[in-house]
Amino acid sequence: MKKTIAISITSFIFMASPVFAGGFMSADAVKALISDKTTYGKGLKKDFTVVTYFAADGTMDGTRDGNRRKGKWTVKNNGKQCVEFDDGKNNCRYIKDNGDGTYSKVKVKGNGKEIPTVLWESIKDGNTVK
C-alpha cells in the first residue's frame, strides 16, 4: 500500500511539472511566464542587450541594443518559444528556468547539444518598453 501511494504521488508530481526532459519549460509555463510581460536580457554568444514586451495577442515590441524590433511570438506544444520579426528574421528556442529568477533561451543542435543564446535577467508585468 505504501509503495502504491508513493508511486501515485511521484507520478502526479511528474505529470504536473511545468518542466520537460532536459529541464525545459512546458508550453503552458512559457506562456504564463511571458504573456503580457517585458523581459530584460543579454546575449550570451553575441554581446547585446534586449528588452522585449510579449503581448497576450501574440505581438511583440522591443529593442536590441536600443534598435526597435517588432514582430510576433508563439509557443509550440513542445514548449519552444518562436519569434518572427517584422524584418523576416525568426527563431525558436526552448526556455529553461535557471532556478535563480533568471531564464535561458536555449538552442538545441541536432546532436542534442544545448546552446544558451539569451539570458533573461528579469521579467516585469506589462509593457515597459520605451
N, C-alpha and C positions, 0 to 999 in steps of 0.2 A: 504494500500500500504506500509506504513512504517513497519508494522508487518511482511509482506511478505519479505521485503528486510532484516530485522533483522534476521529472521529465516534462510533465504538463506545464509547470511554471517556467522552466527553461525554454520550452517551445514557444510559449506565449511571449516571453520577453524577446526572443529572437524575431518572431513574426512582427512584433510591434515596433521594432527598432527602426529609426529613420536612416540607418546606415546599411549600405550594401557591402558585399565582399570587396576587399581592398580598402575599406574604410570610407567609401564614397557615400554621399548623402542620397537618399531616395528622392524621387521627383517631387513628392508632396513636401518633403522637408526643404528642398531647394526653393520651391515656390513660396513657402511660408517665410523663409529666411530673407528673400529679396523683393518680393512683390510689394509695391508702394514704399520702397526704401531706397536710400542712397548708399552706395558702397564707396569706401575710400581705400585705395590700394596703390601698390607699386609693382612694376615689372621685375621679375626675378632673373630672367635671362638677358632681357634688354632693359636698360635703365630708363624708366619713365614713371610718372605719377598719373593715376587715373581716378576720376570721380565719376560715378555713373548712377543716374536715377533709373530704376526699373519700375515703370508704371504698371498698375494692375491690368491695363488694357493691352499689354504686350509691346508697348513702345518704350524706347529708352532715349535718354538725353544725358550727355555728359561731356567731359573734357579729358584729353590725354595730353599732358604737358601743356595745358592751357588752350589747346586747339579743340574747338567744338566738334562733337561727334554725336550723330543721331542715328536711330535705326529701330529694329525690332528684336524682341527676345522671346524665346520659348524654352520649355523644358521637356525633353523626351521622357518616355516611360522608364527608361533605364537610369534617369537622373541627370543625364547630360544637359547642361545649360548651353543653349545655342544663341548666338548673336549674329545679326545680319545688319551691317552698317549701310547707310544710305549711299556710300561710295562703292558698294559692291563687295567689300571685304566681309568675310564671315568665318566663324569657327564654332566648334562645340567642345566643351570641356566638362569633366567631372568636377564636383565640388567636394572638398574634404574639410571636415571640421577638425582643426588642429588642437582643440581641447583647451585653448588658452584665450578664447574670444576672437581669434583670427581664423580665416578660411583661405584655403588654397584652391585656385583653378588649376586643374591637372590635365595635361595631355597624356594619353596612353598610346604608346607606339604599338605597332603590330606584334612585336616580341613581348609585349606586356610591360615594358619599362615605363615607369611613371615619371613625367617631367613636369614639376610645378612651374607654371608660367606667370601667374599673378598671385600676389598675397593681398587679400582684403584685410586691412588692419583694423577697420571699424565699419560698422553699418548703423545708419541713423534712420529713424522713421521719417517718411515723407520725402519731398523733393527739396534738397538743399543745394542743388546745382545752381550756380550763379551765371 
